[in-house]
Amino acid sequence: MGDIRLGITGEAAATVTGTLLTPQLGSGSIEVYATPAMIALIESAAVAAIDPLLPPGQASVGIALNVEHLAATPLGQQVRAQAEVTAVEGRRITFAVQAWDEHELIGRGTHTRYVVDIDRFVQRVGSKRGTH
């Protein structure tokens, strides 16, 4: 975790396809880029920023997100997101996040991830199913 420091950034990009539109994701009826899809792209950017720096056996999980979806994006446009580390508090990593389409800023906010031990995390989730 020592390699994760303020200012590290990660990016993710996608093309707005039919599967990323609001009707398909249950977030509206107008066929534009869905907020849940933008959130997933933002999380991907955060993962790209820090997960490669984690030791083997560790990964990050999203625990908080506060994002505004500022502008609509039509089918076929390219979208991209960037996440920048703004705080490191033990295993809790906070990011400033932004997303753009080909024309403008479409989203901004903050995102928090927590670094977990993969084996322990999977065991804990498995215990909810009654398996270990």
Backbone as CSV, one residue per row, in Angstrom:
resi,resn,N_x,N_y,N_z,CA_x,CA_y,CA_z,C_x,C_y,C_z
1,MET,0.819,-1.203,0.000,0.000,0.000,0.000,0.859,1.262,0.000
2,GLY,2.124,1.114,0.322,2.991,2.273,0.378,3.152,2.984,-0.946
3,ASP,2.882,2.287,-2.056,3.016,2.905,-3.370,1.827,3.797,-3.724
4,ILE,0.728,3.674,-2.994,-0.449,4.490,-3.281,-0.273,5.833,-2.591
5,ARG,-0.268,6.890,-3.393,-0.046,8.227,-2.834,-0.943,9.254,-3.527
6,LEU,-1.027,10.400,-2.937,-1.851,11.481,-3.485,-1.419,11.801,-4.911
7,GLY,-2.405,12.075,-5.753,-2.141,12.492,-7.117,-2.089,11.378,-8.139
8,ILE,-2.016,10.125,-7.704,-2.033,9.014,-8.659,-3.378,9.018,-9.383
9,THR,-3.350,8.791,-10.695,-4.592,8.785,-11.466,-4.741,7.482,-12.237
10,GLY,-5.980,7.192,-12.547,-6.317,6.076,-13.408,-7.397,6.528,-14.365
11,GLU,-7.467,5.885,-15.515,-8.486,6.228,-16.507,-9.152,4.977,-17.048
12,ALA,-10.347,5.161,-17.549,-11.092,4.106,-18.225,-11.908,4.767,-19.326
13,ALA,-12.158,4.023,-20.396,-12.913,4.567,-21.528,-13.838,3.498,-22.088
14,ALA,-14.879,3.970,-22.770,-15.848,3.053,-23.371,-16.568,3.777,-24.501
15,THR,-17.223,2.991,-25.320,-18.135,3.513,-26.332,-19.548,3.267,-25.833
16,VAL,-20.407,4.256,-25.973,-21.796,4.103,-25.533,-22.514,3.190,-26.522
17,THR,-22.769,1.972,-26.083,-23.490,0.977,-26.885,-24.909,0.845,-26.339
18,GLY,-25.722,0.071,-27.025,-27.103,-0.135,-26.601,-27.237,-0.693,-25.205
19,THR,-26.269,-1.506,-24.779,-26.347,-2.101,-23.443,-26.060,-1.100,-22.327
20,LEU,-25.558,0.088,-22.675,-25.231,1.110,-21.674,-26.269,2.233,-21.604
21,LEU,-27.388,2.054,-22.315,-28.434,3.083,-22.330,-29.386,2.900,-21.156
22,THR,-30.050,3.986,-20.775,-30.914,3.977,-19.591,-31.993,2.895,-19.607
23,PRO,-32.712,2.644,-20.728,-33.753,1.609,-20.665,-33.193,0.216,-20.330
24,GLN,-32.001,-0.097,-20.848,-31.424,-1.417,-20.607,-30.933,-1.580,-19.168
25,LEU,-30.591,-0.488,-18.512,-30.075,-0.563,-17.142,-31.119,-0.166,-16.102
26,GLY,-32.334,0.065,-16.562,-33.426,0.339,-15.634,-33.363,1.694,-14.962
27,SER,-32.700,2.652,-15.608,-32.566,3.959,-14.963,-33.255,5.085,-15.734
28,GLY,-34.196,4.730,-16.598,-34.939,5.747,-17.331,-35.456,5.207,-18.647
29,SER,-36.173,6.056,-19.373,-36.765,5.606,-20.642,-36.166,6.302,-21.858
30,ILE,-35.440,7.391,-21.672,-34.824,8.095,-22.801,-33.501,7.410,-23.124
31,GLU,-33.255,7.114,-24.376,-32.076,6.350,-24.762,-30.812,7.217,-24.791
32,VAL,-30.234,7.392,-23.603,-28.958,8.076,-23.432,-28.092,7.243,-22.485
33,TYR,-26.811,7.589,-22.400,-25.862,6.907,-21.521,-26.399,6.918,-20.091
34,ALA,-26.484,5.745,-19.506,-27.092,5.594,-18.185,-26.123,5.967,-17.062
35,THR,-26.688,6.560,-16.020,-25.894,6.894,-14.841,-25.208,5.660,-14.253
36,PRO,-25.874,4.501,-14.132,-25.161,3.327,-13.613,-23.946,2.937,-14.465
37,ALA,-24.031,3.147,-15.766,-22.893,2.846,-16.637,-21.751,3.823,-16.380
38,MET,-22.083,5.097,-16.182,-21.058,6.092,-15.879,-20.377,5.765,-14.549
39,ILE,-21.169,5.344,-13.571,-20.608,4.973,-12.271,-19.648,3.793,-12.421
40,ALA,-20.018,2.796,-13.206,-19.130,1.655,-13.425,-17.827,2.092,-14.089
41,LEU,-17.906,3.023,-15.028,-16.708,3.525,-15.695,-15.819,4.271,-14.702
42,ILE,-16.427,5.072,-13.834,-15.682,5.793,-12.801,-14.983,4.810,-11.864
43,GLU,-15.699,3.759,-11.456,-15.070,2.754,-10.591,-13.917,2.069,-11.306
44,SER,-14.067,1.797,-12.588,-12.984,1.183,-13.362,-11.746,2.072,-13.389
45,ALA,-11.950,3.375,-13.493,-10.814,4.303,-13.476,-10.100,4.265,-12.124
46,ALA,-10.865,4.184,-11.038,-10.263,4.110,-9.703,-9.483,2.805,-9.524
47,VAL,-10.061,1.706,-9.991,-9.368,0.410,-9.929,-8.066,0.490,-10.723
48,ALA,-8.111,1.106,-11.902,-6.914,1.229,-12.734,-5.825,2.040,-12.033
49,ALA,-6.231,2.989,-11.196,-5.258,3.831,-10.498,-4.506,3.076,-9.415
50,ILE,-5.208,2.235,-8.637,-4.550,1.671,-7.447,-4.352,0.164,-7.442
51,ASP,-5.225,-0.604,-8.063,-5.102,-2.061,-7.945,-3.758,-2.600,-8.465
52,PRO,-3.194,-2.038,-9.543,-1.885,-2.548,-9.979,-0.763,-2.299,-8.955
53,LEU,-0.981,-1.391,-8.011,0.030,-1.067,-7.005,-0.099,-1.909,-5.742
54,LEU,-1.164,-2.689,-5.650,-1.399,-3.500,-4.453,-0.575,-4.777,-4.497
55,PRO,-0.187,-5.267,-3.315,0.549,-6.533,-3.282,-0.341,-7.696,-3.713
56,PRO,0.274,-8.801,-4.129,-0.522,-9.979,-4.481,-1.429,-10.369,-3.319
57,GLY,-2.649,-10.788,-3.651,-3.598,-11.193,-2.621,-4.468,-10.074,-2.103
58,GLN,-4.267,-8.857,-2.612,-5.107,-7.736,-2.202,-5.788,-7.117,-3.412
59,ALA,-6.956,-6.521,-3.173,-7.703,-5.806,-4.206,-8.477,-4.696,-3.508
60,SER,-9.098,-3.832,-4.293,-9.912,-2.781,-3.693,-11.384,-3.011,-4.026
61,VAL,-12.244,-2.590,-3.109,-13.691,-2.659,-3.316,-14.270,-1.272,-3.084
62,GLY,-15.271,-0.923,-3.880,-15.920,0.365,-3.725,-16.816,0.372,-2.499
63,ILE,-16.745,1.454,-1.705,-17.582,1.543,-0.510,-18.419,2.820,-0.461
64,ALA,-18.092,3.820,-1.280,-18.882,5.054,-1.283,-18.714,5.762,-2.618
65,LEU,-19.778,6.437,-3.022,-19.766,7.162,-4.286,-20.731,8.330,-4.179
66,ASN,-20.261,9.517,-4.544,-21.111,10.704,-4.577,-20.816,11.404,-5.900
67,VAL,-21.715,11.193,-6.868,-21.456,11.660,-8.233,-22.666,12.398,-8.779
68,GLU,-22.398,13.467,-9.498,-23.433,14.174,-10.256,-23.292,13.771,-11.727
69,HIS,-24.406,13.428,-12.361,-24.416,13.168,-13.800,-24.908,14.460,-14.440
70,LEU,-24.006,15.202,-15.081,-24.249,16.587,-15.489,-24.831,16.767,-16.882
71,ALA,-24.559,15.818,-17.786,-24.991,16.004,-19.175,-25.255,14.647,-19.820
72,ALA,-26.199,14.631,-20.751,-26.564,13.400,-21.457,-25.596,13.130,-22.605
73,THR,-25.408,11.835,-22.882,-24.517,11.398,-23.958,-25.277,10.411,-24.839
74,PRO,-25.266,10.632,-26.168,-26.016,9.740,-27.062,-25.258,8.459,-27.398
75,LEU,-25.991,7.525,-27.944,-25.460,6.268,-28.456,-24.309,6.547,-29.422
76,GLY,-23.245,5.759,-29.320,-22.126,5.852,-30.244,-20.985,6.749,-29.806
77,GLN,-21.212,7.606,-28.837,-20.156,8.515,-28.362,-19.121,7.760,-27.541
78,GLN,-17.915,8.288,-27.520,-16.863,7.796,-26.642,-16.991,8.517,-25.299
79,VAL,-16.838,7.771,-24.217,-16.827,8.359,-22.872,-15.555,7.905,-22.171
80,ARG,-15.073,8.747,-21.262,-13.897,8.379,-20.481,-14.040,8.944,-19.081
81,ALA,-13.394,8.276,-18.149,-13.426,8.704,-16.757,-12.011,8.742,-16.217
82,GLN,-11.812,9.630,-15.244,-10.527,9.724,-14.558,-10.772,9.766,-13.061
83,ALA,-9.941,9.059,-12.319,-9.997,9.057,-10.859,-8.620,9.445,-10.338
84,GLU,-8.579,10.422,-9.435,-7.318,10.876,-8.849,-7.358,10.682,-7.343
85,VAL,-6.334,10.038,-6.797,-6.250,9.812,-5.355,-6.106,11.152,-4.645
86,THR,-7.035,11.417,-3.709,-6.991,12.665,-2.948,-6.763,12.441,-1.453
87,ALA,-6.917,11.201,-0.988,-6.662,10.887,0.422,-6.344,9.412,0.565
88,VAL,-5.394,9.118,1.441,-5.048,7.740,1.793,-5.065,7.671,3.313
89,GLU,-6.042,6.938,3.848,-6.187,6.790,5.293,-6.187,5.302,5.605
90,GLY,-5.003,4.741,5.842,-4.901,3.312,6.049,-5.315,2.586,4.777
91,ARG,-6.340,1.736,4.895,-6.821,0.975,3.739,-7.902,1.723,2.950
92,ARG,-8.315,2.889,3.413,-9.366,3.685,2.754,-8.714,4.693,1.807
93,ILE,-9.106,4.606,0.522,-8.555,5.484,-0.512,-9.702,6.306,-1.097
94,THR,-9.528,7.631,-1.123,-10.555,8.525,-1.663,-10.053,9.151,-2.963
95,PHE,-10.970,9.310,-3.894,-10.659,9.830,-5.226,-11.557,11.012,-5.575
96,ALA,-11.024,11.955,-6.333,-11.834,12.924,-7.071,-12.053,12.288,-8.437
97,VAL,-13.289,12.263,-8.905,-13.603,11.588,-10.160,-14.309,12.527,-11.124
98,GLN,-14.038,12.313,-12.409,-14.694,13.076,-13.464,-14.921,12.154,-14.654
99,ALA,-15.928,12.489,-15.458,-16.202,11.751,-16.690,-16.553,12.746,-17.790
100,TRP,-16.170,12.397,-19.008,-16.408,13.248,-20.171,-16.936,12.417,-21.322
101,ASP,-17.717,13.051,-22.197,-18.000,12.454,-23.492,-17.147,13.204,-24.511
102,GLU,-17.464,13.084,-25.777,-16.645,13.724,-26.807,-16.785,15.244,-26.820
103,HIS,-17.732,15.785,-26.038,-18.005,17.214,-26.100,-17.810,17.964,-24.797
104,GLU,-18.037,17.291,-23.656,-18.049,18.053,-22.405,-17.909,17.150,-21.184
105,LEU,-17.741,17.796,-20.050,-17.755,17.102,-18.767,-19.168,16.594,-18.527
106,ILE,-19.304,15.297,-18.241,-20.643,14.728,-18.030,-20.869,14.265,-16.597
107,GLY,-19.803,14.155,-15.812,-19.963,13.706,-14.439,-18.787,14.108,-13.585
108,ARG,-19.050,14.279,-12.274,-17.980,14.610,-11.333,-18.415,14.246,-9.928
109,GLY,-17.443,14.041,-9.069,-17.763,13.735,-7.682,-16.603,13.106,-6.953
110,THR,-16.939,12.262,-5.973,-15.929,11.568,-5.180,-16.271,10.084,-5.107
111,HIS,-15.246,9.293,-4.886,-15.401,7.845,-4.788,-14.419,7.353,-3.728
112,THR,-14.851,6.393,-2.919,-13.981,5.805,-1.901,-13.914,4.303,-2.099
113,ARG,-12.703,3.781,-1.998,-12.471,2.340,-2.096,-11.725,1.894,-0.853
114,TYR,-11.874,0.608,-0.537,-11.217,0.028,0.630,-10.392,-1.163,0.155
115,VAL,-9.154,-1.248,0.613,-8.267,-2.342,0.226,-8.544,-3.539,1.131
116,VAL,-8.769,-4.696,0.498,-9.103,-5.912,1.235,-8.131,-7.035,0.878
117,ASP,-8.031,-7.984,1.799,-7.351,-9.242,1.535,-8.356,-10.120,0.784
118,ILE,-8.016,-10.541,-0.428,-8.970,-11.255,-1.288,-9.484,-12.527,-0.629
119,ASP,-8.609,-13.357,-0.087,-9.046,-14.622,0.507,-10.011,-14.395,1.663
120,ARG,-9.698,-13.471,2.562,-10.581,-13.186,3.698,-11.916,-12.628,3.221
121,PHE,-11.874,-11.767,2.228,-13.090,-11.162,1.692,-14.002,-12.238,1.092
122,VAL,-13.417,-13.114,0.277,-14.194,-14.180,-0.366,-14.761,-15.135,0.689
123,GLN,-13.982,-15.448,1.719,-14.495,-16.301,2.801,-15.692,-15.666,3.485
124,ARG,-15.585,-14.376,3.760,-16.680,-13.679,4.434,-17.940,-13.663,3.581
125,VAL,-17.779,-13.407,2.297,-18.934,-13.419,1.402,-19.496,-14.832,1.322
126,GLY,-18.627,-15.827,1.230,-19.071,-17.218,1.173,-19.851,-17.634,2.393
127,SER,-19.501,-17.082,3.552,-20.228,-17.435,4.779,-21.678,-16.982,4.731
128,LYS,-21.983,-16.014,3.919,-23.368,-15.561,3.760,-24.199,-16.587,2.999
129,ARG,-23.503,-17.443,2.218,-24.165,-18.523,1.495,-24.177,-19.808,2.301
130,GLY,-23.487,-19.794,3.425,-23.372,-21.002,4.227,-22.231,-21.883,3.774
131,THR,-21.329,-21.312,2.912,-20.146,-22.051,2.468,-18.917,-21.266,2.875
132,HIS,-17.800,-21.938,2.890,-16.550,-21.243,3.225,-15.581,-21.460,2.141
